């Protein structure tokens, strides 16, 4: 019998806790295949290493079809190993995700890292269609409700057994532009409100941004334990990251030059890359992270080697912090720098504060948005003076099929022309400063941006991210701070190809559901 593992939530709750997580990337094919066998052997070796506290298993990373993480995780749990299961929304709708939740909870997988997921890049006989029925915030909200006990649809007033998920999320603040960074922070706050209790930051080599993430969490008093992402770089990986082949991961020109130079040495850069990872580990611990998340293609012995080498750097972590500093020349920061360490200070970025005061934006705020927000305030908001008239109008219209169709066609003509919108029937235009998530976001993100943008551009469409646009539009009115306030937004697919205006006025869309949830919380 293997001893019962110490739950991750308990490890993180211990005074002076510092958890070491190791990432496992599953392979394609049966668990008996050679590639899968090698991953299993790596997992078993890491599970036997007392320096590793938890193993984290990916879910179809990079948009590829891979072996399900719980297939590998079942063996590890049987060996008394604590496991984090990644669960992404790109391949599953909300029903399948709920079903996966019941399976994971039944099999002892309590630690779940909720992800929107990478956009698919391949598939059997062609590109796979992404799902993105809900996003990471919606998934966190679903699993949090499962923890409270979902209503039993078969028995009025009764609830299903509660799950015991310890939920995690990812934050991606290694971004260049203000309109990318700030929505990431706002979304992290929303993820915490939706039930996340630990966060892993995205791969990046900028200790000042790592420091800033911690300072943001503390400033907002978020109930999150934070794990720093420490990745063992290689020459090949540096080239891929620099080229943008892995959405959200940044290697700057300076870091690529270092990787190329050291990668050409007789040891192919092993000593340099190992040293860089160990120093990053030590700096993260010194900054006050609750743990590290070790990733990269390496044998089990190298994971332990990084941990041991980092211990030798622990006393000098402040002096080493400038060595983990590969930013863009014009990178945005929320806090002013600390001149000695190249980390963040506790003082807000003065230029940012001034830009907020002046409501200065980097993107043009279109006239159609300015007009639309006025129209919304006059007609469509539930406290708008003309809202009762709209409710009465659509009440009359819906008595006739012909009138209903005609009104719907008129709405389509206006909204397609102005916003290139889709006929989803559950409109989030007012939620995203009148940018349509259905037609202009590859992942249909309604609760904030995914982590895949690069210089403000979508990882798939190569156009400005809808949330970057929304941030700039709202900043012009001093409203960007509250852009992601409120409960998780989940689209009702039953409303597709129906009138969004009618659904708003008649109380059928998510705005009405959210209002009801706020007024009548399910206790």
C-alpha positions in Angstrom: 0.0 0.0 0.0 1.2 3.4 -0.9 0.8 6.2 1.6 -2.0 8.7 1.0 -0.6 11.8 -0.6 -0.8 15.2 1.2 -3.5 17.1 -0.7 -2.1 20.1 -2.7 -4.5 22.5 -0.8 -2.9 21.4 2.5 0.6 21.6 1.1 0.0 25.2 0.1 -1.8 26.1 3.3 1.3 25.1 5.4 3.3 28.0 6.9 6.3 28.8 4.8 5.1 26.3 2.2 7.0 26.0 -1.0 5.6 23.4 -3.4 7.5 22.0 -6.4 5.3 20.9 -9.2 6.7 19.1 -12.3 4.9 19.2 -15.7 4.3 16.0 -17.7 3.3 16.3 -21.3 1.4 13.3 -22.6 2.1 11.7 -25.9 -0.1 10.5 -28.9 -1.1 6.9 -29.0 -1.9 4.1 -26.6 -0.4 4.0 -23.1 1.5 0.9 -24.2 3.3 2.7 -27.1 7.0 3.5 -26.7 6.4 7.2 -26.5 3.8 6.8 -23.8 5.9 4.3 -22.0 8.7 6.8 -21.8 6.4 9.5 -20.3 5.0 6.9 -17.8 8.6 6.0 -16.8 9.4 9.7 -16.3 6.2 10.1 -14.3 7.1 7.2 -12.0 10.6 8.4 -11.5 9.4 11.9 -10.5 6.8 10.4 -8.2 9.5 8.6 -6.4 11.6 11.8 -6.0 11.0 13.4 -2.6 12.0 16.8 -4.1 8.9 16.8 -6.3 5.6 17.4 -4.5 3.0 17.2 -7.2 2.8 16.2 -10.9 0.9 18.3 -13.4 -0.4 16.6 -16.5 -1.3 18.5 -19.7 -4.5 18.3 -21.8 -3.9 18.2 -25.5 -1.3 21.0 -25.4 -0.6 23.1 -28.5 -4.0 22.1 -30.0 -2.8 18.5 -30.7 -4.7 15.3 -29.9 -2.8 13.5 -27.1 -3.4 10.8 -24.5 -5.9 11.9 -21.9 -4.1 13.2 -18.7 -6.2 11.1 -16.3 -5.1 7.9 -18.1 -1.5 8.6 -17.0 -2.7 10.1 -13.7 -4.5 7.0 -12.6 -1.2 5.1 -12.3 0.3 8.0 -10.3 -2.6 8.3 -7.9 -2.3 4.5 -7.2 1.4 5.2 -6.2 0.4 7.8 -3.7 1.3 10.8 -5.9 -0.6 14.1 -5.8 -1.6 15.1 -9.3 -2.9 18.2 -11.1 -5.1 17.5 -14.1 -5.3 20.1 -16.8 -8.8 20.5 -18.3 -9.3 22.8 -21.3 -12.5 23.9 -23.0 -11.3 23.7 -26.6 -12.4 20.1 -27.1 -15.5 19.8 -24.9 -18.8 21.5 -24.5 -20.2 22.2 -21.1 -22.1 18.9 -20.7 -18.9 17.0 -21.6 -16.9 19.1 -19.1 -19.4 18.4 -16.4 -19.2 14.7 -17.2 -15.4 14.9 -17.1 -15.8 16.5 -13.7 -17.8 13.7 -12.3 -15.3 11.2 -13.7 -12.3 13.1 -12.3 -14.0 13.6 -8.9 -15.0 9.9 -8.7 -11.5 8.7 -9.5 -9.7 10.9 -6.9 -8.5 13.8 -9.1 -9.3 16.8 -7.0 -6.7 19.3 -8.4 -7.9 20.7 -11.7 -6.2 23.4 -13.7 -9.0 25.2 -15.7 -8.0 26.4 -19.1 -9.7 27.8 -22.2 -7.0 25.9 -24.2 -4.9 26.3 -27.3 -6.7 26.7 -30.6 -6.4 23.4 -32.6 -3.6 23.3 -35.2 -4.3 19.9 -36.7 -6.8 17.0 -36.6 -7.7 13.7 -38.2 -8.1 14.3 -42.0 -8.0 18.0 -41.5 -8.2 20.7 -38.9 -10.4 19.9 -35.9 -13.2 22.3 -35.1 -12.7 24.0 -31.7 -15.5 23.9 -29.2 -15.1 26.8 -26.7 -18.7 26.4 -25.6 -17.5 27.9 -22.3 -14.2 29.4 -21.3 -11.9 29.0 -18.3 -14.0 31.3 -16.2 -17.1 29.4 -17.1 -15.4 26.1 -16.3 -14.3 27.4 -12.9 -17.8 28.6 -12.2 -19.2 25.2 -13.2 -16.8 23.2 -11.0 -17.4 25.6 -8.1 -21.1 24.9 -8.4 -20.4 21.2 -8.4 -18.4 21.7 -5.2 -21.6 23.3 -3.7 -23.8 20.6 -5.1 -25.6 21.1 -8.4 -29.4 21.1 -8.4 -30.8 17.6 -9.1 -32.9 18.0 -12.2 -34.9 14.8 -11.3 -35.8 15.9 -7.8 -37.1 19.4 -7.2 -35.3 21.2 -4.4 -32.6 18.5 -4.0 -28.9 18.7 -4.9 -26.3 16.2 -6.2 -23.4 15.1 -4.0 -20.7 17.7 -3.7 -17.3 17.4 -5.4 -14.1 18.5 -3.7 -12.2 20.2 -6.5 -9.2 22.4 -5.6 -9.3 24.7 -8.6 -6.4 26.4 -10.4 -6.0 28.8 -13.2 -3.3 30.4 -15.4 -2.3 34.1 -15.7 -0.4 35.6 -18.6 1.1 38.9 -17.6 4.3 38.5 -19.7 2.8 40.9 -22.3 4.1 43.9 -24.0 1.2 46.3 -24.1 -1.0 47.9 -21.4 -4.2 46.8 -23.2 -3.0 43.2 -23.0 -1.6 43.2 -19.4 -4.4 45.0 -17.6 -7.3 42.8 -18.9 -5.2 39.7 -17.9 -5.1 41.1 -14.3 -8.8 41.8 -14.4 -9.5 38.3 -15.6 -7.4 36.8 -12.9 -9.5 38.7 -10.4 -12.6 37.2 -12.1 -11.1 33.7 -12.0 -10.6 34.0 -8.3 -14.2 35.1 -7.9 -15.3 32.1 -9.9 -13.5 29.7 -7.6 -9.8 29.5 -8.5 -7.6 29.0 -5.5 -4.1 28.7 -7.1 -2.6 30.3 -10.1 0.4 29.4 -12.3 1.8 32.1 -14.4 2.7 31.6 -18.1 6.2 30.9 -19.2 8.4 34.0 -19.3 11.9 35.3 -18.4 11.2 38.6 -16.7 11.4 38.5 -12.9 9.9 41.9 -12.7 6.7 40.6 -14.3 6.8 37.7 -11.9 7.1 40.1 -9.0 4.4 42.3 -10.4 2.0 39.4 -10.5 2.5 38.7 -6.9 2.1 42.3 -6.0 -1.2 42.5 -8.0 -2.6 39.4 -6.2 -1.7 40.9 -2.8 -3.0 44.4 -3.8 -6.3 42.9 -4.8 -6.3 40.5 -1.7 -7.1 37.6 -4.0 -7.4 34.2 -2.2 -4.8 32.6 -4.5 -1.6 30.7 -4.0 0.8 31.4 -6.8 3.3 29.1 -8.5 6.0 30.6 -10.7 6.5 29.0 -14.0 10.2 27.9 -14.4 10.9 26.4 -17.8 14.2 24.7 -18.8 14.9 26.5 -22.1 16.8 25.0 -25.0 18.0 26.4 -28.3 15.2 24.7 -30.1 12.5 25.8 -27.7 13.9 29.4 -27.7 13.5 29.5 -31.5 10.0 28.2 -31.4 8.9 30.7 -28.6 10.6 33.6 -30.4 8.7 32.8 -33.6 5.4 32.8 -31.7 4.7 29.1 -32.3 3.5 28.6 -28.7 0.7 31.2 -28.1 1.4 33.4 -25.1 5.1 32.4 -24.6 7.6 35.1 -25.3 11.4 34.9 -25.9 12.8 38.3 -26.8 15.6 39.0 -29.2 18.1 39.3 -26.4 17.2 36.0 -24.9 17.2 34.3 -28.3 20.7 35.6 -28.9 21.9 34.2 -25.6 20.2 30.8 -26.4 21.8 30.7 -29.8 25.3 31.6 -28.5 25.2 29.1 -25.6 23.4 26.5 -27.7 26.3 26.4 -30.1 28.7 25.4 -27.3 30.0 21.8 -27.0 27.4 21.0 -24.3 24.6 22.6 -26.4 24.0 25.1 -23.7 23.1 22.7 -21.0 25.0 24.4 -18.3 23.6 27.8 -19.2 20.0 26.7 -19.5 20.2 24.7 -16.3 21.8 27.7 -14.5 19.1 30.0 -15.8 16.3 27.7 -14.6 17.8 27.3 -11.2 18.3 31.0 -10.7 14.8 31.6 -11.8 13.6 29.1 -9.3 15.6 30.8 -6.5 14.4 34.3 -7.4 10.8 33.0 -7.5 11.2 31.6 -4.0 12.8 34.7 -2.8 10.0 36.9 -4.2 7.5 34.9 -2.1 5.8 32.6 -4.5 4.1 29.6 -2.9 5.9 27.2 -5.2 7.4 26.7 -8.7 6.0 24.9 -11.7 8.9 23.1 -13.5 8.5 22.5 -17.2 10.6 21.6 -20.2 11.8 18.5 -22.0 14.2 16.8 -19.6 14.9 13.5 -17.8 13.7 13.0 -14.2 17.2 13.6 -12.9 17.3 17.1 -14.3 14.2 18.2 -12.4 16.0 17.3 -9.2 19.2 18.9 -10.4 17.4 22.2 -10.9 15.9 22.0 -7.4 19.3 21.3 -5.8 21.1 24.0 -7.8 18.5 26.5 -6.9 19.2 25.9 -3.2 22.7 27.0 -3.7 21.5 30.3 -5.1 18.9 31.0 -2.4 20.9 33.4 -0.3 21.8 35.6 -3.3 18.4 35.7 -5.0 18.2 39.5 -5.0 21.5 39.9 -6.7 20.5 37.3 -9.3 17.1 38.8 -10.1 18.6 41.1 -12.8 19.8 38.0 -14.6 16.2 36.9 -15.1 15.3 40.1 -17.0 14.6 39.8 -20.7 11.8 42.4 -21.4 10.7 44.2 -24.5 12.2 47.7 -24.6 8.8 49.4 -24.3 7.1 46.8 -22.1 4.2 48.0 -19.9 4.3 47.6 -16.1 1.7 48.3 -13.5 4.3 49.2 -10.9 7.3 51.5 -11.0 10.7 49.6 -11.1 13.0 49.1 -8.2 16.3 50.6 -9.4 18.6 48.2 -7.6 17.0 44.9 -8.3 15.1 45.5 -11.6 12.1 44.1 -9.8 8.9 46.0 -9.1 8.4 48.6 -6.4 5.1 49.2 -4.5 4.5 52.4 -6.3 2.1 52.6 -9.2 3.5 53.4 -12.7 3.3 57.2 -12.9 2.8 57.3 -16.6 0.0 54.7 -16.4 -1.7 56.8 -13.7 -1.4 59.9 -15.7 -2.8 58.2 -18.8 -5.8 57.0 -16.8 -6.3 60.6 -15.6 -6.2 61.9 -19.1 -8.2 58.8 -20.4 -5.5 58.5 -23.1 -5.9 55.5 -25.4 -3.6 53.9 -27.9 -6.4 52.7 -30.2 -9.0 54.9 -31.9 -12.4 54.8 -30.2 -14.9 54.6 -33.1 -17.9 56.8 -33.4 -20.2 53.7 -33.7 -19.1 52.7 -30.1 -19.8 56.2 -28.7 -23.3 56.1 -30.3 -24.0 52.5 -29.3 -23.2 53.1 -25.6 -25.6 56.1 -25.6 -28.3 54.0 -27.2 -27.7 51.2 -24.8 -28.1 53.6 -21.8 -31.3 55.0 -23.3 -33.0 51.8 -24.5 -31.4 48.5 -23.7 -30.1 48.7 -20.1 -32.6 47.3 -17.7 -32.8 50.7 -16.0 -33.0 52.7 -19.2 -35.9 55.1 -19.6 -37.1 53.4 -22.8 -36.6 49.8 -21.6 -40.3 49.4 -20.6 -41.3 50.6 -24.0 -39.0 48.0 -25.7 -40.4 45.2 -23.5 -44.0 46.2 -24.4 -43.1 46.5 -28.1 -41.6 43.0 -28.3 -44.4 41.6 -26.2 -46.7 42.8 -29.0 -44.4 41.7 -31.8 -44.1 38.1 -30.6 -47.8 37.6 -30.9 -47.3 37.4 -34.7 -44.8 35.1 -36.4 -44.6 37.4 -39.3 -43.9 40.4 -37.2 -41.3 38.5 -35.1 -39.5 37.5 -38.3 -39.6 41.0 -39.7 -38.3 42.6 -36.5 -35.5 40.0 -36.4 -34.5 40.8 -40.0 -34.4 44.5 -39.1 -32.1 43.8 -36.1 -29.8 41.6 -38.2 -29.5 44.3 -40.9 -28.4 46.9 -38.3 -26.1 44.7 -36.2 -24.4 42.8 -39.0 -23.6 46.1 -40.8 -22.4 47.9 -37.6 -20.7 45.1 -35.7 -20.2 42.1 -38.1 -22.1 40.1 -35.4 -23.4 36.5 -35.5 -27.0 35.6 -34.8 -26.3 34.0 -31.4 -29.4 35.5 -29.7 -27.6 36.0 -26.4 -25.7 39.1 -27.1 -22.5 40.2 -25.3 -21.9 43.3 -27.4 -22.6 45.5 -24.3 -20.3 43.4 -22.2 -17.3 43.8 -24.6 -17.7 47.5 -25.6 -19.6 46.5 -28.7 -17.0 44.1 -30.2 -18.6 40.7 -31.1 -17.0 37.7 -29.5 -18.7 35.3 -31.9 -17.5 36.8 -35.1 -14.2 38.4 -34.0 -12.8 36.1 -31.3 -11.5 32.7 -32.4 -12.2 31.3 -28.9 -15.5 33.1 -28.3 -14.1 34.6 -25.0 -16.9 36.3 -23.1 -15.1 36.6 -19.7 -11.8 38.3 -20.7 -8.9 37.6 -23.0 -7.2 34.2 -23.5 -3.4 34.2 -23.0 -2.5 33.9 -26.7 -2.2 37.5 -27.8 1.1 38.8 -29.1 1.5 42.6 -29.3 -2.3 42.9 -28.9 -3.0 40.6 -31.9 -5.2 37.5 -31.8 -3.2 34.2 -32.1 -5.5 32.9 -34.8 -7.0 35.8 -36.7 -4.0 38.2 -36.6 -6.3 41.1 -35.8 -6.5 43.2 -32.7 -7.8 41.2 -29.7 -11.4 42.0 -28.9 -10.5 42.6 -25.3 -7.7 44.9 -26.2 -10.2 46.9 -28.2 -12.7 46.8 -25.3 -10.1 48.0 -22.8 -9.2 51.0 -24.9 -12.8 52.0 -25.6 -13.7 51.7 -21.9 -10.6 53.6 -20.8 -11.7 56.5 -22.9 -14.7 56.7 -20.4 -12.7 55.8 -17.3 -14.6 52.5 -17.0 -11.8 50.0 -17.8 -11.3 48.9 -14.2 -14.7 47.4 -14.0 -14.7 45.8 -17.5 -14.8 42.2 -16.0 -16.7 42.8 -12.8 -19.7 40.6 -12.2 -20.4 36.8 -12.4 -19.2 34.5 -15.2 -21.0 35.0 -18.5 -22.2 31.8 -20.2 -24.0 31.9 -23.5 -27.4 30.1 -23.8 -27.2 28.2 -27.1 -31.0 27.7 -27.0 -31.3 31.3 -28.2 -29.3 30.9 -31.4 -31.0 32.4 -34.5 -33.5 34.3 -32.3 -33.7 38.0 -31.7 -31.2 39.2 -29.2 -33.1 42.4 -28.7 -36.3 40.5 -28.0 -34.4 38.2 -25.6 -33.0 41.2 -23.7 -36.3 43.0 -23.4 -38.2 39.8 -22.5 -35.7 38.6 -19.9 -34.4 35.5 -21.6 -30.7 36.2 -22.2 -27.7 36.0 -19.8 -28.2 39.6 -18.6 -31.5 38.6 -17.1 -30.1 35.4 -15.7 -27.2 37.2 -14.0 -29.6 39.7 -12.5 -31.7 36.8 -11.1 -28.6 35.1 -9.7 -27.5 38.3 -8.0 -30.9 38.9 -6.5 -31.5 35.2 -5.5 -28.3 33.5 -4.7 -28.4 29.7 -4.6 -27.4 28.9 -1.0 
